[in-house]
Amino acid sequence: MTDRVQACIDENQDRFVEELKQFLRFPSISALQQHDGDTRACAEWIKDHLGGLGFEAGLIEIGGKPIVRAVRRGKSAKRVVIYGHYDVQPEDPLDEWKTPPFEPTVRDGILYGRGATDDKGQVFAHVKAVESLLRTEGGLPCEVIFLLEGEEESGGDALARYVKQAKDELKPDAVVVSDSTMYDANTPALTYGLRGIVALEFIVRGPAADLHSGAYGGALANPVMVAAQILAACVGRDGKILVPHFYDDVVPLQDWERESFRKLNFNDAALAKELNVPRLHGEPGYSTLERLWARPTFEINGLHGGYGGQRSKTIIPASATAKITCRLVSNQDPVRIRDLVVEHLRSVCPDTVRLEINEFGASPPVLFDVNNPTIRAAQEALRQGFGRETVFIRCGGSIPVVSTFVEQLGCPVVLMGFGLDSDGPHSPNEHFSLDSFRRGTKAAAHLLQTI
């Protein structure tokens, strides 16, 4: 990255932040129908903003929320797709925000507002990187295509369908995604692995209606108790998953990965304090980072049934529902894991109740070769932008569209995040460091010049 590009980013930082605030003011909550107009207005705004930078920009209407697609040719034949999303999470609980979620506010160098880090702030770093290159170099070093979706936070599949339809037209040399994080506030990171996911629920049905627990207790199975027993048969007290063959295809960590994780000096006690729990817990035989990044999980997301109001209500509930997600690691097939879990649930459910199982989708895990030249170029770009050596990390979460990029486009995917998990991306008082925004812009510019 040239000194001119760096100087341009520094000199225009105040304006960049004010424009980012405009972007953040749209309550583009894709999950809530009453915000459909706001979501579309946000798409129009970022489309027009990119159009003002000389991009051929438009909205792709393929069902669901519109996809912003903006293209500008570069000096070389190489082509880079930059992915992001302009939709945001709901603001609830509103009373926990110190300042209104859609009135972005700067306090002590931190920008607060819904979408600040997930994902508008990170996307906008790439937009401003492109603008800075155009202002100083007179053009882009390669062709750039922005693909910004509007339903990432609500589980829509419009972008996945578009990529499948347009894969022959897109044919990028790389896809860049900044919907991930740094390791900590001082350590830039490249994410080379994402866990996959399987989501489902089961419903235990007993009597046709809630029954008096005195009149009927002892004569029939209690659906909530049965649901608890089923779940207890899925995960041991030590955290190990009890579903037969669940671990069969898990790829063990390589020696360099274990050593790399160890050098990060993760602080278990600090995390326990941050999360306000007595101590951490998980599958025995693995460090916390290994369990977070490289081991599969079976989590109960919700357990509902019976009376939840004040004081007591003496009933045997008619039904109970459990929501489950399994996070998967390299080489685990979501379809196989789904089938194993469903088979196990049915096998441990007694015949005194009826069991219904509903599936809510799945996404495979991904793992990238850290020695790929494009990923190495991104490692250097982050070092240039943040002035620190870049580490390689995995992510415990899932980004389903990344799997789509891998399967459909067959090119390297660079996961270079500028935010932090502690930025509260789905919580009240979501925020983004303006220093990270500035440095991330520099890293993004450097990557385009060297990719």
Buried (B, 14 or more C-beta within 10 A) or exposed (E): BEEEBBEBBEEBBEEBBEBBBEBBBBBBBBBEEEBBEBBBEBBBBBBEBBEEBBBEBBBBEBEBBBBBBBBBBBEEEBBBBBBBBBBBBBBEEEEEBEEBBBEBBBEEEBBBBBBBBBBBBBBBBBBBBBBBBBBBBEEBBBBBBBBBBBBBBBEBBBBBBBBEEBBEEBEBBBBBBBBBBBBBEEBBBBBBBBBBBBBBBBBBBBBEEBBEBEEEEEEEBBBBBBBBBBBEBBBEEEBBBEBEEBBEBBEEBEEEBBEBBEEBEBEEEEBBEEEEEEEEEBBEEBBBBBBBBBBBBBEBEEBBBBEEEEEEEEBBBBBBBBBBBBBBBBEBBBEBBBEBBBEBBEEBBEEEBEBEBEEEEBBBBBBBEBEBEBBBBBBBBBBBBBEBEBBBBBBBBBBBBBBBBBBBBEBBBBBBBBBBBEBBBEBBBBBBBBBBBBBBBBBBBBBBBBB
